[in-house]
């Protein structure tokens, strides 16, 4: 292969790798820990590239704090049985998540349960 051919190949590989580099890292979350929160759904955003769940959690002091929970994409959640009305504002939920490393009120979803303790969604289909 000529030098020009090698350069063209390198440029093509670099261009193909750009979409992978555009996706963010999950390093912000502490995947070695799981935290469980319970509260009331404030908002469920059925959006790409990731869905978001905002949960109002009442602390021991009686003050509500809103937690932001990053979820999977609509495509993946849909294959797990989720849809845009799987959770609605006012629903009581329990969320198991990998917390944000900074200690902020948020994390990455591991599992979610409804008020009866039943899992919302299922395994990936």
Phi and psi restraints in degrees (value plus and minus 20) as a CYANA .aco file:
   2 UNK   PHI     -95.1   -55.1
   2 UNK   PSI     146.4   186.4
   3 UNK   PHI     -79.6   -39.6
   3 UNK   PSI     -64.2   -24.2
   4 UNK   PHI     -82.0   -42.0
   4 UNK   PSI     -59.4   -19.4
   5 UNK   PHI     -84.3   -44.3
   5 UNK   PSI     -61.0   -21.0
   6 UNK   PHI     -84.5   -44.5
   6 UNK   PSI     -60.6   -20.6
   7 UNK   PHI     -84.6   -44.6
   7 UNK   PSI     -64.2   -24.2
   8 UNK   PHI     -79.6   -39.6
   8 UNK   PSI     -61.9   -21.9
   9 UNK   PHI     -83.8   -43.8
   9 UNK   PSI     -64.0   -24.0
  10 UNK   PHI     -82.6   -42.6
  10 UNK   PSI     -62.5   -22.5
  11 UNK   PHI     -82.7   -42.7
  11 UNK   PSI     -64.1   -24.1
  12 UNK   PHI     -82.3   -42.3
  12 UNK   PSI     -63.1   -23.1
  13 UNK   PHI     -84.2   -44.2
  13 UNK   PSI     -59.4   -19.4
  14 UNK   PHI     -84.4   -44.4
  14 UNK   PSI     -61.7   -21.7
  15 UNK   PHI     -85.5   -45.5
  15 UNK   PSI     -62.1   -22.1
  16 UNK   PHI     -85.8   -45.8
  16 UNK   PSI     -47.1    -7.1
  17 UNK   PHI    -101.5   -61.5
  17 UNK   PSI     -34.6     5.4
  18 UNK   PHI     -77.0   -37.0
  18 UNK   PSI     -65.4   -25.4
  19 UNK   PHI     -79.5   -39.5
  19 UNK   PSI     -55.7   -15.7
  20 UNK   PHI     -86.9   -46.9
  20 UNK   PSI     -57.1   -17.1
  21 UNK   PHI     -91.6   -51.6
  21 UNK   PSI     -44.2    -4.2
  22 UNK   PHI     -92.5   -52.5
  22 UNK   PSI     -45.4    -5.4
  23 UNK   PHI     -95.2   -55.2
  23 UNK   PSI     115.8   155.8
  24 UNK   PHI     -95.7   -55.7
  24 UNK   PSI     142.9   182.9
  25 UNK   PHI    -105.2   -65.2
  25 UNK   PSI     134.2   174.2
  26 UNK   PHI    -117.4   -77.4
  26 UNK   PSI      -3.6    36.4
  27 UNK   PHI     -84.5   -44.5
  27 UNK   PSI     -39.5     0.5
  28 UNK   PHI     -85.6   -45.6
  28 UNK   PSI     -43.1    -3.1
  29 UNK   PHI    -116.8   -76.8
  29 UNK   PSI     123.6   163.6
  30 UNK   PHI    -110.1   -70.1
  30 UNK   PSI      73.2   113.2
  31 UNK   PHI     -94.0   -54.0
  31 UNK   PSI     -21.8    18.2
  32 UNK   PHI    -109.0   -69.0
  32 UNK   PSI     -29.2    10.8
  33 UNK   PHI    -143.5  -103.5
  33 UNK   PSI     128.7   168.7
  34 UNK   PHI    -142.8  -102.8
  34 UNK   PSI     112.9   152.9
  35 UNK   PHI    -139.1   -99.1
  35 UNK   PSI     121.1   161.1
  36 UNK   PHI    -132.3   -92.3
  36 UNK   PSI     107.3   147.3
  37 UNK   PHI    -142.3  -102.3
  37 UNK   PSI     131.2   171.2
  38 UNK   PHI    -151.4  -111.4
  38 UNK   PSI     118.2   158.2
  39 UNK   PHI    -198.1  -158.1
  39 UNK   PSI    -182.1  -142.1
  40 UNK   PHI    -127.9   -87.9
  40 UNK   PSI     112.3   152.3
  41 UNK   PHI     -84.4   -44.4
  41 UNK   PSI     103.0   143.0
  42 UNK   PHI    -112.4   -72.4
  42 UNK   PSI     -57.8   -17.8
  43 UNK   PHI    -180.9  -140.9
  43 UNK   PSI     123.7   163.7
  44 UNK   PHI    -145.8  -105.8
  44 UNK   PSI      98.5   138.5
  45 UNK   PHI    -123.4   -83.4
  45 UNK   PSI      88.2   128.2
  46 UNK   PHI    -108.8   -68.8
  46 UNK   PSI      59.8    99.8
  47 UNK   PHI    -154.3  -114.3
  47 UNK   PSI     143.7   183.7
  48 UNK   PHI    -124.5   -84.5
  48 UNK   PSI     132.7   172.7
  49 UNK   PHI    -101.8   -61.8
  49 UNK   PSI     -35.7     4.3
  50 UNK   PHI    -156.1  -116.1
  50 UNK   PSI     124.8   164.8
  51 UNK   PHI    -100.5   -60.5
  51 UNK   PSI     136.3   176.3
  52 UNK   PHI    -151.6  -111.6
  52 UNK   PSI     122.5   162.5
  53 UNK   PHI    -143.1  -103.1
  53 UNK   PSI     107.9   147.9
  54 UNK   PHI    -131.3   -91.3
  54 UNK   PSI     102.8   142.8
  55 UNK   PHI    -142.6  -102.6
  55 UNK   PSI     107.5   147.5
  56 UNK   PHI    -105.3   -65.3
  56 UNK   PSI      97.6   137.6
  57 UNK   PHI    -133.3   -93.3
  57 UNK   PSI     104.1   144.1
  58 UNK   PHI    -108.1   -68.1
  58 UNK   PSI     103.3   143.3
  59 UNK   PHI    -100.6   -60.6
  59 UNK   PSI     156.9   196.9
  60 UNK   PHI     -79.8   -39.8
  60 UNK   PSI     -44.9    -4.9
  61 UNK   PHI    -104.8   -64.8
  61 UNK   PSI     -18.8    21.2
  62 UNK   PHI      64.4   104.4
  62 UNK   PSI     -19.6    20.4
  63 UNK   PHI    -114.3   -74.3
  63 UNK   PSI     112.6   152.6
  64 UNK   PHI    -102.6   -62.6
  64 UNK   PSI     118.3   158.3
  65 UNK   PHI    -147.8  -107.8
  65 UNK   PSI     113.8   153.8
  66 UNK   PHI    -109.0   -69.0
  66 UNK   PSI     106.6   146.6
  67 UNK   PHI    -121.3   -81.3
  67 UNK   PSI     119.1   159.1
  68 UNK   PHI    -125.3   -85.3
  68 UNK   PSI     102.5   142.5
  69 UNK   PHI    -135.8   -95.8
  69 UNK   PSI      95.1   135.1
  70 UNK   PHI    -100.3   -60.3
  70 UNK   PSI     116.5   156.5
  71 UNK   PHI    -139.3   -99.3
  71 UNK   PSI    -191.4  -151.4
  72 UNK   PHI     -99.6   -59.6
  72 UNK   PSI    -198.7  -158.7
  73 UNK   PHI     -93.3   -53.3
  73 UNK   PSI     142.0   182.0
  74 UNK   PHI     -77.3   -37.3
  74 UNK   PSI     -59.8   -19.8
  75 UNK   PHI     -80.3   -40.3
  75 UNK   PSI     -69.5   -29.5
  76 UNK   PHI     -89.6   -49.6
  76 UNK   PSI     -65.4   -25.4
  77 UNK   PHI     -79.8   -39.8
  77 UNK   PSI     -59.0   -19.0
  78 UNK   PHI     -80.3   -40.3
  78 UNK   PSI     -57.7   -17.7
  79 UNK   PHI     -93.8   -53.8
  79 UNK   PSI     -30.8     9.2
  80 UNK   PHI    -120.1   -80.1
  80 UNK   PSI     -12.0    28.0
  81 UNK   PHI      75.1   115.1
  81 UNK   PSI     -17.6    22.4
  82 UNK   PHI    -100.2   -60.2
  82 UNK   PSI     136.3   176.3
  83 UNK   PHI    -167.7  -127.7
  83 UNK   PSI    -198.7  -158.7
  84 UNK   PHI     -85.1   -45.1
  84 UNK   PSI     -33.6     6.4
  85 UNK   PHI    -137.6   -97.6
  85 UNK   PSI       1.8    41.8
  86 UNK   PHI     -81.9   -41.9
  86 UNK   PSI     -55.7   -15.7
  87 UNK   PHI    -152.8  -112.8
  87 UNK   PSI     124.7   164.7
  88 UNK   PHI    -150.4  -110.4
  88 UNK   PSI     135.4   175.4
  89 UNK   PHI     -73.1   -33.1
  89 UNK   PSI     114.0   154.0
  90 UNK   PHI      79.9   119.9
  90 UNK   PSI     -39.2     0.8
  91 UNK   PHI     -87.3   -47.3
  91 UNK   PSI     122.5   162.5
  92 UNK   PHI    -111.2   -71.2
  92 UNK   PSI     110.1   150.1
  93 UNK   PHI    -158.1  -118.1
  93 UNK   PSI     138.7   178.7
  94 UNK   PHI    -140.8  -100.8
  94 UNK   PSI     108.2   148.2
  95 UNK   PHI    -140.2  -100.2
  95 UNK   PSI     108.5   148.5
  96 UNK   PHI    -120.2   -80.2
  96 UNK   PSI     107.9   147.9
  97 UNK   PHI    -163.5  -123.5
  97 UNK   PSI     141.3   181.3
  98 UNK   PHI    -109.2   -69.2
  98 UNK   PSI      97.6   137.6
  99 UNK   PHI     -92.4   -52.4
  99 UNK   PSI     138.8   178.8
 100 UNK   PHI     -87.6   -47.6
 100 UNK   PSI     116.3   156.3
 101 UNK   PHI     -82.5   -42.5
 101 UNK   PSI     -46.9    -6.9
 102 UNK   PHI     -95.9   -55.9
 102 UNK   PSI     -31.6     8.4
 103 UNK   PHI      71.5   111.5
 103 UNK   PSI     -19.9    20.1
 104 UNK   PHI     -84.2   -44.2
 104 UNK   PSI     141.6   181.6
 105 UNK   PHI     -99.9   -59.9
 105 UNK   PSI      62.8   102.8
 106 UNK   PHI    -196.3  -156.3
 106 UNK   PSI     153.2   193.2
 107 UNK   PHI     158.8   198.8
 107 UNK   PSI    -194.0  -154.0
 108 UNK   PHI    -129.7   -89.7
 108 UNK   PSI     106.0   146.0
 109 UNK   PHI     -78.5   -38.5
 109 UNK   PSI     114.9   154.9
 110 UNK   PHI    -128.3   -88.3
 110 UNK   PSI     -73.9   -33.9
 111 UNK   PHI    -168.7  -128.7
 111 UNK   PSI     134.0   174.0
 112 UNK   PHI    -155.1  -115.1
 112 UNK   PSI     119.3   159.3
 113 UNK   PHI    -143.7  -103.7
 113 UNK   PSI     128.4   168.4
 114 UNK   PHI    -103.2   -63.2
 114 UNK   PSI    -196.2  -156.2
 115 UNK   PHI     -81.8   -41.8
 115 UNK   PSI     -47.4    -7.4
 116 UNK   PHI    -105.6   -65.6
 116 UNK   PSI     -21.0    19.0
 117 UNK   PHI      66.0   106.0
 117 UNK   PSI     -12.1    27.9
 118 UNK   PHI    -105.0   -65.0
 118 UNK   PSI     118.7   158.7
 119 UNK   PHI     -84.3   -44.3
 119 UNK   PSI     121.5   161.5
 120 UNK   PHI    -116.0   -76.0
 120 UNK   PSI     106.4   146.4
 121 UNK   PHI      61.1   101.1
 121 UNK   PSI     153.6   193.6
 122 UNK   PHI    -161.4  -121.4
 122 UNK   PSI    -181.2  -141.2
 123 UNK   PHI     -89.2   -49.2
 123 UNK   PSI     137.4   177.4
 124 UNK   PHI     -80.8   -40.8
 124 UNK   PSI     109.5   149.5
